[in-house]
Amino acid sequence: MQSPTLTAKVEKPTYFELNNELNMPKNGSIQLAKDKEAVRAYFLEYVNPNTVFFHDLEEKLDYLMDNDFIERPFLEQYSFEFIKKLFRTVYDKKFRFKSFMGAYKFYQQYALKTNDKERILERYEDRIAFNALYLAEGNESFALALAEELISQRFQPATPTFMNAGRKRRGELASCYKISLEDNMNSIGRSINSSLQLSKIGGGVGIGLSNLRAKSDPIKKIENAAGGVVPVMKMFEDSFSYANQLGQRNGSGVVYLSVFHPDIVDFLATRKENADEKVRIKTLSLGLVVPDKFYELIKTNQPMYLFSPYDVERIYGKPFSYVDITVEYENLVNNPEIRKSKVNARELETEISNLQNESGYPYIINIDTVNATNPVYGKIIMSNLCSEILQVMTPSDINEEQGYDTLGTDVVCNLGSTNIANMMASPDFGLSVKTALKALSVVSEKTSTRTVPTINSGNTKYHAVGLGAMNLHGFLANNQMHYGSPESIEFTDMYFLLLNYWTLVASNELAVEKGSFYEFEKSEYADGTYFEKYLPGILTKETLVSEKNKALFDNIFVPTLEDWGTLNISIQAYGLRNAYRQAIAPTGSISYVNEASASLHPLIQKIEERTEGSRGKVYSPAPYLSEATIPYYTSAYDIDQRRIIDVYAAAQKHIDQGMSLTLFTRSEFLPGMYEWKTDSNYPTKKTTRDLNHFRNYAWTKGIKSLYYVRTFTDDGEVGSVNECASCSI
């Protein structure tokens, strides 16, 4: 077959200039029309001229398969007539990108291109079709249903799935992974190799270090022999730097440590700007595993003891991470066989806040909250690269040959998101959720990591997925609700109640077909205790307070107490396929493609400014930006952070895993925003005390994890539309 043709390129494209005018107010108005012009110009000047022309679908598919762009087996599960039907169905939707950033992100990051990356081989509709056909595994009705959800942008798979589904030369479908270390060199060596393998295929890796013995602990009864966690961190950092995902981007990882580990101060010091180069960590993210006991010690201002993991494991017969510090704290303190050191809890808290001010790290995992609400049998000990994946893990026993005497379970993240605004307009909310959950379940079944047996073991046993959401702020603004207001919190509560209900229904149906997850019979689903929170007092249409919310959910099915009872009976009888079903990921690139606000966060700017490599600055308007919605797009930096936490807490009640909750702080707060600063010597300046307040408030509200702390420096922004208080549309 001859190489497909290519039309002439446009010498002087205008789309960047048009998009940049979006940031230039004219006569006191935001030039939204310029972004529309930029989209049109982008297709006329870049996409269309650079798209390979095929005479028909058959020619296109043959070319893509013959030249190793698309896999042949998944297409051979269907007749060609059906494939034509599905492609026609998708194209008949006449999808159009509403913003330049959405189109630009897709064609730069996701669209299949020729080997020299000069020519485009698939349109957005093609990527949708390939995802649907690949994940449906020959099921024609499901392929059509999934294609409908994808092209309507009600469901969006995570980047690895969306980009790689159907491709011949690809990375894995999963987003990230979690592995834990045991306290021996075999485990450390095996985990470094695992991290290399996972980074090679494009995965971010979360690593638990809490079980490692502390600096100066004995090795084979020789005192002061252990190097502690910092040298191990350096080895992992070097591994990720080397396994840099085919040169496309650096490998990425996060290391988690218990706040009661003796190396905690050294651990935090590795990310300080003035850290010694011998110990400084430049690229690894840091996360803390924080039991309730830490908050108690801060409150009471008692001495805080740190415990030798080596001694704790020796006494308790299990790794340090699996010992409940809050329950066992006094026993640990009073046990003379356990080495311990003493720090001031409040001073350590200040150190944490100082580092968050400086670097945005560490992430915080409120581990007792996590385990208290975990419905699955076992213990959760850490999280992932974005702090939203919270699943049980079990330790491994690795022998001298680097084989497994006991194969533990680690975690793979199979993620996707619902687009809240489009979901609320779905003709069948429940069917949309069920379709999305089934698709993610297929992702879990297709994810294979044989080079890391513990990951494969966990994935095979639990079939865990993480269906999340994005575009909350966009939806709220479009419906003229202020982010963090009582009616926005009520909406969030109801939306995630529905998401939880329908993911349970979907997983229950899959269990009938394929069986339940590992040790389902030991879970809170099996004995019905999980459903106690959905007994009398549950949110229903009748209990909604906001008239606006009553109208929004008027035509959407909301389960009654009886519906929850029926579901409880069915799950006890037939089980659940997926041990975990929900998680709120950050949704970076995919939110741009969906032209949605990211995750559940409030937007930072009405017109977001991004630097896209050598292309320079690109501007993205807030979803549904108009004269009517402008007042509802208060910047995340200008919202009381407790209101952001309140919104997330409303969702968290219904989410079995965690959420990537970022805090947005200013170096100078708006006057009067926080009552504890009224009589302060620094009534507007951000201090460590403010971050202490936020973390404690999040903990009291039942938040499981905190992601980054972002800080906006007031002199850091150049003049733009966002500074024009009087700008109109």
Secondary structure, 3 states (H helix, E strand, C coil): CCCCECCCCCCCCCHHHHHHHHHCCECCECCHHHHHHHHHHHHHHHHHHHECECCCHHHHHHHHHHCCCECCCCHHHCCHHHHHHHHHHHHCCCCCCCCHHHHHHHHHHHCCECCCCCCECCCHHHHHHHHHHHHHCCCHHHHHHHHHHHHCCCEEECHHHHHHCCECCCCCCCCEEEEECCCCHHHHHHHHHHHHHHHHCCCEEEEECCCCCCCCCCECCECCCCCCHHHHHHHHHHHHHHCCCCCCCCCCEEEEEECCCCCHHHHHHCCCCCCCCCCCCCCCEEEEEECHHHHHHHHHCCEEEEECHHHHHHHHCCCHHHCCHHHHHHHHHHCCCCCEEEEEHHHHHHHHHHHHHHHCCCEEEEHHHHHHCCCCCCCCCCCCCCCCCCCCCECCEECCCCCEEECCECEEECEEEEEHHHHHCCCCHHHHHHHHHHHHHHHHHHCCCCCCHHHHHHHHHHCCCEEEEECHHHHHHHCCCCCCCHHHHHHHHHHHHHHHHHHHHHHHHHHHHHCCCCCHHHCCCCCCHHHHHHCCCCCCHHHCCCHHHHHHCCCCCCCCHHHHHHHHHHHHHHCCCCCCCECECCCCHHHHHCCCCCCCCCCCCCEEEEECHHHCEEEEECCCCCCCCHHHCCCHHHCCHHHHHHHHHHHHCCCCCCECCCEEEECECCCCCCHHHCCCCCCCECCHHHHHHHHHHHHHCCCCEECCEEEECCCCCCCCHHHCCCCEC
